[in-house]
Amino acid sequence: MPRPYDPKGNAVRSLLEAAQWQAHDDEPVMEPDLPIVDPHHHLWIKPDDSYLAGDLERDLGSGHNILATVFIECVTAYRTDGPPETRPVGETEFVLRSLPRRGSGTRFAAGIVGRADLSLGERVRPVLEAQIEAGQGRFRGIRRPLRWDPEGIGLFGKPFPPSLAMDGAFRRGVAELEPLGLSFDGWLFHHQLHEFADLAAAFPNTLMILNHVGGPLGVGRFAGRRQEVFQAWRRSMADLASRPNVMVKIGGLGMLYYGFDFHTRPQPAPSSVLAQAWAPYVLECIDLFGPSRCMFESNFPVDKQSCSYRSLWNAFKRITAAFSDADKAELFSRTAARVYRLDI
């Protein structure tokens, strides 16, 4: 049985326990030839719960046609010395060291999105340049989690400041991205989406990538209020869609914050059940932004708490079963390749 869920965190099992829970997932892979770019995964080093290149390879090898991936920062393997502001460069160096030595059909970490303290304002420029150099042609942008909730939902480790997207120093840091050709990935909750819209409007020439469908919460004070949250989320997403520089990652729905409770099942839910639960959010994003501004993501291994890599992509394929080949190509690979400038 999983441990009791605390909405301040996002895991009830270790990754080893999650893999054991999913060990008997023999669901056939749907549309196995459909090309996929996974634009959002992590690698991390944690005591007794690491997710390294070999673990990623096993998930990617579960049957779907994964052409390339994009690594997204997760505060791991930072440098332990030198100026504090340059320590996140160690994560980019770690990713490059982690690339498979043997040939593979998948371009692992073809793009890298790292971290820099944008609250440094103009002084963040040397850090960005160091990240680009460390990335050896793969560095594409900066992600800064912006999530904040008065109840502490999502609070693990050092708390994020409220309304960071509205902070003047932070915005001066964001202003340094576009001249260097870098994008911005943002991760926040549904009740903060107006701040992301304001940020996108302030920097219309900077590519803004909204993570995890904009964080429609289903735990804490939002538990049992799914339709109410959905309507509020949809209104904010419709407003955000009017900013043409905003792209949306469709995924992260397996995170426990969203309250679907798949982690409580004695056996993992099949993709048909995942698809039924996730379809309203997926289809609303595609309707509002269009396939050319949406990309499916795995958010692994975080979403491993709810489902396997195989079932996750099967769920997305079920939801889009009636879509045209052209729209599927955008959603599963072309948008991600275009946004992160990947040669696939």
N, C-alpha and C positions, 0 to 999 in steps of 0.2 A: 504493500500500500504506500502511496506517496505521503510525504510529510504534509501537515496542515499548511494551507496557503496563507502567506502574509502578503497583502497587496503592496507592501513596501519593496518586495523583491519580485523576482520573475522566474523562480524555479522551485520545484518541490522534489525533484529527483536529481541525482548526479547524472552526468552524461553517460556514464557506464550503466547506471540503472535504467536510463531512458532507452539505451540501445538494447538492453535485455528485455525490456517491456515490449519493444518493437521487433524482437527476434523472429517472430513467426509471421511477419508481414510478407505474405507471398502474393499480394495483389498484382495482377498483370499490369505491365506498363502500357498505358494508352498512347497511341500515336508515337511510337518509339523513334521515328525518324524526324520528328518536328524539331528544328534547330532551336536551341535555348541559350541565351546568355543570362547567367545568374548575376545580377548587378548588386547583390547585397549578401555577403557572408562575412564571417569573422574567423580569425584564428586567435587562440589565446593560451597563455600559460597561467595556470592557477594550481594551487596545491591540491593534488589528487583529483583534479577535474579539468585538465587541459583539453583543448581541441586544436590539434596540430595538423600538418599537411596530410599525414597518413589517414587521419580520421576524416578529413574533408574528401580525400580520394575515395574512401569507402562509400561515402554518401553519394558522391558524384557518379560512382560506378554502379548505382542501383538500377540502371536501365534507360534513363532518359538521355537524349542527345545533347549534352552540355558542351557547347563550343568554347565558351570562355567564361571567366568569372571576374568579379570586381571585389576586392577586399575593402571592407569598411572598418574604420578605426574602432577599437574597443578598449583602449587604455591598457595595453599590454607591452611588455618588453621595452619599456622606456629606458633611456640611458640613466645610469645611476650617478653620473658625475657631469661636470660641465655646467654651464648656465641653465637654470631651471626652465627657461622659456624654450630651450632647444631639446629638452629631454624627450618630447614626443617623437622626434626624428628617429629615435631608437626603434620605434614600432615599424616604421617603413623599412629600416635596415633588417629587422627581424623577418619581415615578409619576404624580402629578396633572398635571405638565407634559407627560407623555407621552401622555395620553389623546387619541385621534383627534379631530380638529377637525370632521370630517364625520360625518354620520349613519351608523350601522352597525346591523346586526341583532343584534350581540353587545354586551353591556354589559361593556366592558373594565374589568378591575380594579374590579368592583362591590364587592369586598371587598379590604382590604389587611391583610396580616399583616406587622408590622415587627419591629425588633430593639430591645431595651433591655438594659442590663447589669443583670440581676436580682440579681447578686451585690452590688449596692449596698444590698440590703435595703430598709428603709423609705424610704431616700433616693431610690429609683427612682420614687416617685409623681410628682414633677414632670415627669420624662421621659415617663412614660406619658400624662400629661395633655397634654404638648406633641405627642405622636404623635397623640392623638385629635383635637386641634385642627387639626393639619396635614392629617389625613385627610379633613376636610370631609364628615363623615358616612359615610365608607367604612372607617374603621379598625376592625378586628375583634379583633386579638389580637397576641400576641408569639410569635415562634419563637426558640428557642435551641437550636442544634445541641448535642447531648450526646454525640456519638459519640467514642469513644476506643478504641484498641486497642494492646496492648503492642508489637506489631510495627510500628506506625505506619500501618496500613491507613487510608486516608482522610485522611492527614496532608498537607495542602497549606496553606501559609501558617502562621500562628501556631497551635501545637497547642492543642487543647482540654484542660482539666484532667480527670483521671480522676474518676469518681464525682461529677461536679458536681451531679447531681440529689439527692445526699445531703447536700450542704453546707448548713450552717445559715443563712449569710447569703443564699445563693441562695434558699432556701425562704422566707425573710422577704420577699424580692422577689416570689416567686410569690404570696404571700399578698395582695399589693397588686392582683392582677389581678381577682379576683372582685368586689370592691366597685365597680370601674369597668366591669363587664360585659365584661371581656376574656377570651378563651380563651388556651390555651397549646398551641402546636405543638411537638412534640419529635421529634428525628431522631437515632437512635442505632442501634447494631448489636445483633444477636440475643443476644449474650452479656451485654448490659446490660439486657435487658428487665425483669429483676427490680427494677432501680432505678426504672424508669418506673412499674411497678406500685406500688411503695412511695410514690412521689411522688403518684400518683393517689389512693391511699388516704388520704394526709395532707391532701388538698384535695378532698374529695368534692363540693363545690359549684362547683368550677372545671372547666370543660369542657376536657378533655385530648384532643388530637388526635395520634395516633401517625402519623408520616410513613412512607411507603415500605414498607408491610407489616412494619415492625419490623426491617429490615436483616439478612436471612439471608445471611451472607457466603459467597462461593465462591472467594475468592482467598487468597493467602498461605498460612498453615498450614491453611486450610479448603478449599483446592483439592483436588478428588477425593474429598471427604467429604460429598457432597450429601445423601445419605439420613440420615447421622448428624446433620448440621446441621439438616435438616428436622425430625427428631424432637425435638431440643432446642428448636428454635424453636417448634414446635407446643405443647410443654408450657408454655413461657413465655407464649405467646399465650392458651392456655386459662386460665391464671391471670389474665392481664390482662383477659380478657373478663368476669371476675367483678366488675370495677369498672365500674359503670354510667355513670360520667362519662367513660369512654374511648371515643373514636371512632377509626376506622382509615381511613387513605387507602390505597387499593389502587393501587399504581403504583410507579414508581421501579425496576421490574424490568429496565429497559433500562440501568441504571447498571452500569458495568463491575465494580464491587465484587461483584456477585452471581455473576459467573463464568460467564455463559451464552455468552460469546465470540461474540456475533452481529457484533461489530465487525470480526472477522477475515475475514468472508466477502467474496468479490470483488464480490458484489451483496447488497443488503439482503435479509434473510429476509422471506418473505411472512407475512401475519398468521396463516396456518394453522400455521406453524412456531412463531411467537411464542406463540400460544395453547396449543399442546401443551406448551411448556416452562413457561409461567407458570400454567397451570390449577391445579396442586396448591396453590399459594400463594393464589391468588385464591379458590378454592372453600373452602379451609380457613378463611380469614378470614371469609367469608360464613357458613359453618356455625357458627363460634364466636360471632360478634358479631351476626349477622342483618343483613339488608339495610338496616334503619333506622339502623344504626350504622356502615355502610361507605359509602365514596364512591370512585369511580374518579377518578384524577388522571393528568395527562399528564407532570408533572415536566419540562416542556420549558423550555429547550432541552437540559437535561442528558441526557435519554434519546435525544436526536437522535444520539448516538454509536452507537446500536443500531438505530434504526428511524425511519421517518417518522411524522409526526403522524397521517396517514391510516391507516397500518397499525396503529399503536398502538391507536387506538379500534376498528378492525376486530377486532383480537385480543380485546379485552374483550367485544365483541359476539358473537364466536364462542363464547367461554367461557360466556356467559349465554344462548345461543340458546334453550334449553329453559325458561328462567325465565318466570314470569308477567309480564304487563305491569306489574302493581303493583310487583313486586320490581325490575324493570328501572328503573322510574321512580325508585325510592328510590336505587338504586346509581348511576345516571347523572346525576341532577339533584336530587332532593328532599332527600336527606340533606345534600348540600353546601349547598343553599339554606337549609335549616333551621339547620345548624350555624353558618354564617357570616351568617345573618340577611339574606339577599338577597331582594329583591322581584322575583320573576320570574313 
